Every structure is written in structure tokens, then in C-alpha cells.
Amino acid sequence: MRRQPKHRPLLTVVVFLVLCGLTYGRFIADQSDLVSDGVHSSKLPNFLRLYAAEETCEQTYGFMPCTSTALGNLFLILVYGYLMFLAATYLSTGSELLLEILGPGIVGGLFLPMLGALPDAMLILVSGLSGSVETAQSQVSVGMGLLAGSTVMLLTVIWGTCVVVGKCDIVNHVAVDSQDTKGFSLTGSGISTDIWTSYAGIIMAISVLPFIIVQLPQILHSNSGRHLSVLIGLIVSASLLVSYCLYQVFQPWVQRRRLAYAKHKHVISGILKHLKMRALGRLSTEDGRPNEEVLEKLFKAIDENEDGHLSHSELRALILGIQFNEINLDREDAVEKVMKDFDISLDSRVDLREFIHGVGRWLQEARAVSNYAGSMKYIDDFHMQTKRDHDLLGDQSDEIVEGFENPRWNSIKAVLLLLLGTAIAAAFADPLVDAVDNFSDATKIPTFFISFIALPLATNSSEAVSAIIFATRKKLRSASLTFSELYGAVTMNNALCLSVFLALVYVRGLVWDFSSEVLVILIVCIVMGVFASIRTTFPLWTAFLAFLLYPFSLALVYVLDYVFGWS
């Protein structure tokens, strides 16, 4: 999903051309018919100097360009916004490069998720850090607009676009990889994701808890506990950030364990189905006990050398004969696990008694989870369930990991990209916030709406484009990764960026007055989180529902703030 950044040195020249101020003057002609006032012969320049008009805006860092006009500030927003987009691109590219070199674990779980949210966090930080408390209170709405705008854009416009470009035919409630013949059927086409994507959606919904905590005093119409609620919300938000990073660290290990367990269950169900097909009778009696006579005949059929024991090679031949082509199976590992299930005596062989006992336990397990426990259909049902469980977990074995010819140079390149992206974000976050604030003053448009619409385009464009391109692969695996990334980005916004925001509000003693904005974040996150948690297949109609949430969010904030006076 990595995109190479484009370097535009001409942009630097354009930025510094703005630094040039304008002065004006006019020449005075010498006319001899005028009466002298006594100073005619003094040495003065032959033109009247008019000094530049007094600046009505404050230059960031004392030298960055500023203007009080609407068009001038719009130009600055575009320039600084592009630089923030460049910073986000560098951070994204460096993060993915470092992740490919070092893999997941601590680096991928702790370090890289924070880097993805760094541009947003920088903008939020500077929006309330500089100037007086009054100035910070005025500019902090830029940070809230960015926080709400990023969340809403990722979960509505980008989410819906990924469904549209990644849609496949839905057959038996599951999207078929790389098959797109039903066009724009609202119910017949869509995308499917694995169960881990659902977990990511649930975590995203939980991450809105600090918003609810901070909003409680306003809900209860209490003024005394507002500062305390901000502190509690900050602690909860920081705790969620640490917990989410730890989850990211350990998730690959948990995922591998659960996937291995699902594969083993599918092997068990496949062997039972195979034995059922070869048996001349029922595998179990009416009361659920194993049918020893039938199982003894099957045992003798598998025991090729007729020594009264099943060896590793004979179990391997059994598994190879079943042909588990629908899953990527490590056959040697499967043989070892089947042997471990059967071999009670630990002599690396399976006798008839152990075989009957092992198959009996498998039959009991299959009957316990099946809807057809009263008939032999429960074996087929068990096999279908294990296959479905395996598909929901997703299998990463189809990913091709390319090695690096020069890992040292790529490591240096990744670090340099991260440092450059961080430096650009830190340098131009404050000027961008000032430009948005000045544009708001010039146009009388509230800063929240400007930052809600414009700033997420700068800080999240790289991630959004990568997600959309990756979704076009039209596979369950790519769809799962795409939507997991979207949910993860929103979770980091609700954890890291909100922690920075609440820390600013608490330390600087600012007023928390963002009821309508918080309500929008809660509605979008909870609706999309519930969607993700209750289903793994999303028909095309869900994309248009997501699209509608974006204008709904803007309209809701406007109505609540300017009609009902919440602000």
C-alpha cells in the first residue's frame, strides 16, 4: 500500500515569494511657477515615500508569510496543507518501509500506529498551545474540527469508496474473490472481511468512551465537575492508547494461534467426513458412543502394513488423500497434531484402542456444536462450520513478502523519511492553524467547518488513497486489511489525538464546549462500529449509507450550534 512521495522543490520557491512585501510611491515633478516656502533648496528625495500598510496579522515564527485577505489565506491553506500532506506521505512511507524490515511486534504495535496519527496530533497541539488563553480558546476549535473531520471522513467517504471499488459478487452471504459480474447490485455485490476486522471495529467503538466521560457534566448541566471530567477523560484516553498499542503488539501472535487452531479443527472435521464416506455403517451408535465395529474396519483400512498400529507415514497418507486444498495446510504439522490427539501412550504410534477413543472424542465435539446432533448430518455441518471459522480468521499465507537487497540502506531511508516527515509536520502545523484562523476571520466562516472539511484532506489523503487502491484488489484479504487500517486510524484519533487535545484543555484551563462535535463523533463511530461487529459482509447499499453520514454530520453540527445554540 506504499506510495512513493513526489518531491516538488518549486513549491519552496513559491512559498518564499509570498514573503515579499509591497510598498508604494509616486514621483513629484519640479514646477518653477510655485512660490518657495523657504525649504525649496533642502536636499530631499524627489519622490514621496509611502510606507507599507501596517500588518493586521501576526507572522508565525516572525518570518512566515501571513495576510488578512480571504484569497491570501486560502492560498496559504493550500500551500501549508500540501506540506502537511507531504509530511503525512513521508511518515506513511517510512513507517511501512520500517514495518517490512522489522516486522510487527513492538515496532509495529507501539511506534508505527502513533506515527500515522502524528500530523493530526501536531495540528491539535499547536491549535491550543500558542498565544494567550483567549487566543488558544479561539483556535482550539481548529483542533476539534480536524479530530471530528478525520474521523467522519475515514468512516464515511473513504469507507464507502472502498466498498464501491472493492465490491465482488455475494454468493451465500460471502463476497467471492475477484468475481464482479453483478454490476452495481445493491444487495448482490459488496465486500467481505475477516473476524479480526470486526474486532477492530469493536475496539473503535469502545475508543469513544473518553468523549462520553468529558461530556457528562454538560449532559447533567453541571459546571462544577467540568475540569475534573477532562482529567478523568485524559486518563482514560491515555489508558486506551496504551492498551491499544499492547493489543497491536500481541495481536499477530494471537492471530497465528487462533488460525492454527482453526486449521486443526478443519483437519479433524475433514477426517471425520472422510471416514464417514468410507465407512460401511454409522460411525456412532444411537446413544452417541463410537461404533467400534465400523471404526475397527476403518482402522485396518488405514493400517497399510497391517502391524496393528498407525504410524506417522500412514496418518500422512490419510491426510494427503483427503486433499485439504481449500486451506493452506502444513501437512507435517497436521500429522503431528493428529498423532498428539490419538497417542495416549506417547509411543508415537496409534493402536486400535487409541484410534477408537480419539475418533469418539472428535464425534462428541462435532455433535456438541452442530445443529444436526440427532443424525449423521452433524459431521457435514461440523465440517462446514470449521471451514467458515477458518475463512473468518483469514489466512496471511497468501502474502508474498519480498526481501530487501540492502536492508541497511532501506533502514536508513526509512529513518530519514520519518525524521523529515516529523520535521515538516512540526514546522508547518502552527502556520496552517493560523491561516485557517485568519481565513475564518476574513470570511466569517466558523473555523470548525473549515478544519472539518479541509484539514483532513491534507493529513489523511495519503492514507485514504492507499486504502482505496488496495481495496481495488477485490479480495477478502485486501478488504480486511483496508478496513482494519481505517478502523485503526480512527481508534488512534480517539486515543492519541484526543489525549493531546484533553491535555491542552486541562493544562491551559480551556473551556470544553464541543457538545455538537462530540455527538457527531459518537454517532458515526458507534453506527459504523456496530456495523463492523455484527456482520462481516457489506453489500453495496451500506456504502451509500456511509456516504450520507458525511453531509448529515455537517448539517447536524450546524443545526445544533446555530439553530439550537449548543455552542
Sequence and secondary structure as in RCSB ss.txt:
>XXXX:A:sequence
MRRQPKHRPLLTVVVFLVLCGLTYGRFIADQSDLVSDGVHSSKLPNFLRLYAAEETCEQTYGFMPCTSTALGNLF
LILVYGYLMFLAATYLSTGSELLLEILGPGIVGGLFLPMLGALPDAMLILVSGLSGSVETAQSQVSVGMGLLAGS
TVMLLTVIWGTCVVVGKCDIVNHVAVDSQDTKGFSLTGSGISTDIWTSYAGIIMAISVLPFIIVQLPQILHSNSG
RHLSVLIGLIVSASLLVSYCLYQVFQPWVQRRRLAYAKHKHVISGILKHLKMRALGRLSTEDGRPNEEVLEKLFK
AIDENEDGHLSHSELRALILGIQFNEINLDREDAVEKVMKDFDISLDSRVDLREFIHGVGRWLQEARAVSNYAGS
MKYIDDFHMQTKRDHDLLGDQSDEIVEGFENPRWNSIKAVLLLLLGTAIAAAFADPLVDAVDNFSDATKIPTFFI
SFIALPLATNSSEAVSAIIFATRKKLRSASLTFSELYGAVTMNNALCLSVFLALVYVRGLVWDFSSEVLVILIVC
IVMGVFASIRTTFPLWTAFLAFLLYPFSLALVYVLDYVFGWS
>XXXX:A:secstr
        HHHHHHHHHTT    EEEE    TTS   S TTS   SEEEE     SS  GGGTS   SSHHHHHH
HHHHHHHHHHHHHHHHHHHHHHHHHHH SHHIIIIIHHHHHTHHHHHHHHHHHHSS HHHHHHHHHHHHHHHHHH
HHHIIIIIHHHHHHHH EEEETTEE TT   STT TTTEEEE  HHHHHHHHHHHHTTHHHHHHHHHHHTT STT
HHHHHHHHHHHHHHHHHHHHHHHHHHHHHHHHHHHHHHHHHHHHHHHHHHHHH SS SB TTS B HHHHHHHHH
HH TT SSSB HHHHHHHHHHH  TTS   HHHHHHHHHHHH SS SS B HHHHHHHHHHHHHHHHHH S TTS
THHHHHHHHHHHHHHHHH  GGG      S HHHHHHHHHHHHHHHHHHHHHHHHHHHHHHHHHHHHH   HHHH
HHHTHHHHHHHHHHHHHHHHHTT  HHHHHHHHHHHHHHHHHIIIIIHHHHHHHHHHHT     HHHHHHHHHHH
HHHHHHHHH SEEETHHHHHHHHHHHHHHHHHHHHHHTS   
